[in-house]
Amino acid sequence: MDRVKHISASLFWPMVLCASLAACPFAQAKSPADGASNPPQGMTTDVPGALPGIHLVSPVPNGQWLLPAGDYANTRYSPLSQINTKNVENLKPVGVMSIGIPHGFEGQPLVVGSTLYVVTPFPNDLIALDLTKPGFPKKWTFQPHPDIRAEGVACCDIVNRGAVYADGKIIYNTLDDNTVAVDANTGKLDWKTQIGTIKLGETITMAPLAVKNIVYVGISGGELGVRGRLTALDVNSGKILWKAWNTGSDADVRIGPDFHPYYKKDQGKDLGITTWNPGQWKIGGAPIWGWLSYDPELNLIYYGTGNPGVWNPDMRPGSNHWSCTIWARDPATGMAKWAYQVVPHDSWDYDEIMEGVLVDMPWKGKERKLMLRPSRTGFMLVLDRQTGELLSADPYVPVNWAKDFNLKTGIPDIDPAKRAHFGKYTMDICPSSTGGKDFIPSAFSPKTGYLYIPAHNTCMDYMGVAVNYIAGTPYLGASVRMYPGPGGYHGDLVAWDVQHQKKVWDIKDAVMPVYAGVLATGGDLVFYGTLEGWFRAVDDKTGKILWQFKTGSGIIGDPITFTGPDGKQYVAVYSGIGGWMGAAAFPSMSTDDPYAGLGAFGAMRNVKSITSPGAALYVFSL
Amino acid sequence: MTTTVRTRLSIAAGSFAFLLFLAAGCNSSKPVMVAASTSPSTTVAVGPIPGAEAVPAGIKNPYDGNAVAIQDGRRLFNWYNCSGCHGGHGGGGMGPSLRNETWLYGNQDDQIYDSIAAGRSKGMPSWGPKIPQNQIWELVAYIKSMRTPQEADPPLEPSAETVQPPTPDMPSGVPLTK
């Protein structure tokens, strides 16, 4: 039954996506009418060697890289196999470009046709590189000139996580709360829409996602008392279509008669108000700054929300809906389909904003539509993405804040001794606020059935402290100190066998967390980077490091792969340490204060002896 | 110096009233009456001046080295959310470290006062309208005490039992599983 649905869906694919051709991300595809049975140009549903029963709902990138994760399902998988386990030892850098900014270089480039697009950290320039010429010279640079005061309200370095391609435009967000759409050919501004205001502590760091004729944008500022929301914009005009708030009344949250949360704890009227002390929801955080995904068959968009504000949990009694929550919504109207709050009354800053990886695969003998979430809580969450039911939760790093999740109620079995409180340190909580993994995206290979997770092993001491809300300043209320967790290692690239719910191999990092994104390819390779600056290719089945190259700085960016105009396969990655944890490497930061950087610098005290800032793009080929 | 001084914060939610009360109760240092003439001028140049060497305004902190003021400054450092940007004990984060040797806008008492009262580019707010002058001087006293024996509530490293050293036979990134 599922298989039949799949075949028909793959035939329908380009038509569904390109219902409005003008707004279609694959508008370059020729003749969608007679090409309906062909994959759109630059993407494919054909994954040679995929394990039986594993289906991807969205075509994967095959030559180009048009979406932040390459596809709508957040797999970060490309079937390109010119570079493979047999020849990867010959991989060498063929293009290096400094962008002149000593800040964290997160996210990934886009490749559309024969142009590679880079969005820089603040001031968020968009640089177009010509892939047809040796050394990839600049074609043009678009400068949005964001407000410099935005730097002062960005919690975790002045980063940007990339752009999305739609309707001939490169669309991305600037730190000062604007979404810009730039003509992909000319580099001229098409439209610009203000989404938030820095005076309320709001910034934008996330990469938008575009589906059909709508682009979706979240907001950052969970440490500054913002009120999180998703904003939907018209791809053609930039006009704001609707907003779905993460706190407030059901009307504000866009909850209506079609809302069917799986668990009782998430059912009830106006939970976005009633689960807070009076008024606190107005400054309750719950931002959106991670990755969105889209299922074209179920026609749902998915994303998660961040921590509730303030960090002092005793200042906000209640479950604090809809913080730390996974959402499924109708992409056109924004009306909620289901929601699942992973952590009620968060006391640890466990934002649930990371990627939901959408895969159809056999699960306990039955084909299921799954969402895989390597959660900041340290648990690998597997959900049924049709209903929001939690199917399993297994630790993938050392965890002690909760023993397990009750799959019948959806509630974590929290160790009360590990709850943080006002006025007293709770010691040795694992994982730390930075999570078993932060927003740094994982990758899934349909050839192995493994999810490759860039993980941390950090623990923390956490105390709630008194704090005032002063608009536009940190609304933190916590004193936190992080340090490496048990086992004498600090980072871990984990290969997780989804069906068997276990780690199959890992690459431990003794000195630093793994804070770079992952790419899986049809060449049986997994690419990732380390904070020391090594960029690596790893055998996807065994974890053996087959090739590595030392880049100029620590890697916190996400690798991509594409086919150049010359027909050769390339791999590209950003190098440049920074971000929440990596900012400890900056000359303007001191590592003798383990409570600095929201407590993260405690875990990074050796970083200055390991690497230095300096952002650059690296491109590799055989 | 025309900075308006308000002794009360505008607080958004009534639920914080009890915390305010707590803070008021902890304010143990004697308020110093700071005469208007002793306030530093915000018109002092913050960058190098061409020609002859610039003469600092030279206004000293009335609380300089005062242990009680340093303690109060430490409390205010959290109270006004300074710690949210500059780190729990001033090591930095959203904003630069106040513990290191680099002073973008000068390390003299009046220069630090100016940075707090007038604000700086890249997002340091202008706190003059929000924080009473004597409290700004207490913050200056605390900031100048960092990394000295007088530092109030200095940062503590986790104990050796809590943090295990890196495993010596685990060179970074060598696969453990074949």
Boltz contact constraints between the chains, C-beta under 6 A:
constraints:
  - contact:
      token1: [A, 148]
      token2: [B, 122]
      max_distance: 6.0
  - contact:
      token1: [A, 149]
      token2: [B, 123]
      max_distance: 6.0
  - contact:
      token1: [A, 151]
      token2: [B, 122]
      max_distance: 6.0
  - contact:
      token1: [A, 151]
      token2: [B, 123]
      max_distance: 6.0
  - contact:
      token1: [A, 152]
      token2: [B, 122]
      max_distance: 6.0
  - contact:
      token1: [A, 152]
      token2: [B, 123]
      max_distance: 6.0
  - contact:
      token1: [A, 153]
      token2: [B, 123]
      max_distance: 6.0
  - contact:
      token1: [A, 155]
      token2: [B, 94]
      max_distance: 6.0
  - contact:
      token1: [A, 277]
      token2: [B, 15]
      max_distance: 6.0
  - contact:
      token1: [A, 279]
      token2: [B, 13]
      max_distance: 6.0
  - contact:
      token1: [A, 465]
      token2: [B, 78]
      max_distance: 6.0
  - contact:
      token1: [A, 466]
      token2: [B, 19]
      max_distance: 6.0
  - contact:
      token1: [A, 468]
      token2: [B, 9]
      max_distance: 6.0
  - contact:
      token1: [A, 469]
      token2: [B, 12]
      max_distance: 6.0
  - contact:
      token1: [A, 473]
      token2: [B, 81]
      max_distance: 6.0
  - contact:
      token1: [A, 474]
      token2: [B, 81]
      max_distance: 6.0
  - contact:
      token1: [A, 474]
      token2: [B, 84]
      max_distance: 6.0
  - contact:
      token1: [A, 474]
      token2: [B, 85]
      max_distance: 6.0
  - contact:
      token1: [A, 476]
      token2: [B, 84]
      max_distance: 6.0
  - contact:
      token1: [A, 479]
      token2: [B, 88]
      max_distance: 6.0
  - contact:
      token1: [A, 483]
      token2: [B, 158]
      max_distance: 6.0
  - contact:
      token1: [A, 483]
      token2: [B, 163]
      max_distance: 6.0
  - contact:
      token1: [A, 488]
      token2: [B, 164]
      max_distance: 6.0
  - contact:
      token1: [A, 488]
      token2: [B, 166]
      max_distance: 6.0
  - contact:
      token1: [A, 488]
      token2: [B, 167]
      max_distance: 6.0
  - contact:
      token1: [A, 505]
      token2: [B, 177]
      max_distance: 6.0
  - contact:
      token1: [A, 507]
      token2: [B, 173]
      max_distance: 6.0
  - contact:
      token1: [A, 507]
      token2: [B, 175]
      max_distance: 6.0
  - contact:
      token1: [A, 508]
      token2: [B, 170]
      max_distance: 6.0
  - contact:
      token1: [A, 508]
      token2: [B, 176]
      max_distance: 6.0
  - contact:
      token1: [A, 509]
      token2: [B, 172]
      max_distance: 6.0
  - contact:
      token1: [A, 509]
      token2: [B, 173]
      max_distance: 6.0
  - contact:
      token1: [A, 510]
      token2: [B, 166]
      max_distance: 6.0
  - contact:
      token1: [A, 510]
      token2: [B, 167]
      max_distance: 6.0
  - contact:
      token1: [A, 510]
      token2: [B, 170]
      max_distance: 6.0
  - contact:
      token1: [A, 510]
      token2: [B, 172]
      max_distance: 6.0
  - contact:
      token1: [A, 511]
      token2: [B, 166]
      max_distance: 6.0
  - contact:
      token1: [A, 511]
      token2: [B, 172]
      max_distance: 6.0
  - contact:
      token1: [A, 543]
      token2: [B, 175]
      max_distance: 6.0
  - contact:
      token1: [A, 543]
      token2: [B, 177]
      max_distance: 6.0
  - contact:
      token1: [A, 544]
      token2: [B, 175]
      max_distance: 6.0
  - contact:
      token1: [A, 588]
      token2: [B, 96]
      max_distance: 6.0
  - contact:
      token1: [A, 588]
      token2: [B, 97]
      max_distance: 6.0
  - contact:
      token1: [A, 589]
      token2: [B, 92]
      max_distance: 6.0
  - contact:
      token1: [A, 589]
      token2: [B, 97]
      max_distance: 6.0
  - contact:
      token1: [A, 590]
      token2: [B, 91]
      max_distance: 6.0
  - contact:
      token1: [A, 590]
      token2: [B, 92]
      max_distance: 6.0
  - contact:
      token1: [A, 590]
      token2: [B, 97]
      max_distance: 6.0
  - contact:
      token1: [A, 590]
      token2: [B, 99]
      max_distance: 6.0
  - contact:
      token1: [A, 590]
      token2: [B, 100]
      max_distance: 6.0
  - contact:
      token1: [A, 593]
      token2: [B, 87]
      max_distance: 6.0
  - contact:
      token1: [A, 593]
      token2: [B, 89]
      max_distance: 6.0
  - contact:
      token1: [A, 593]
      token2: [B, 91]
      max_distance: 6.0
  - contact:
      token1: [A, 593]
      token2: [B, 99]
      max_distance: 6.0
  - contact:
      token1: [A, 593]
      token2: [B, 155]
      max_distance: 6.0
  - contact:
      token1: [A, 594]
      token2: [B, 155]
      max_distance: 6.0
  - contact:
      token1: [A, 595]
      token2: [B, 88]
      max_distance: 6.0
  - contact:
      token1: [A, 595]
      token2: [B, 89]
      max_distance: 6.0
  - contact:
      token1: [A, 595]
      token2: [B, 155]
      max_distance: 6.0
  - contact:
      token1: [A, 596]
      token2: [B, 87]
      max_distance: 6.0
  - contact:
      token1: [A, 596]
      token2: [B, 91]
      max_distance: 6.0
  - contact:
      token1: [A, 596]
      token2: [B, 92]
      max_distance: 6.0
  - contact:
      token1: [A, 596]
      token2: [B, 93]
      max_distance: 6.0
  - contact:
      token1: [A, 597]
      token2: [B, 93]
      max_distance: 6.0
  - contact:
      token1: [A, 598]
      token2: [B, 93]
      max_distance: 6.0
  - contact:
      token1: [A, 601]
      token2: [B, 91]
      max_distance: 6.0
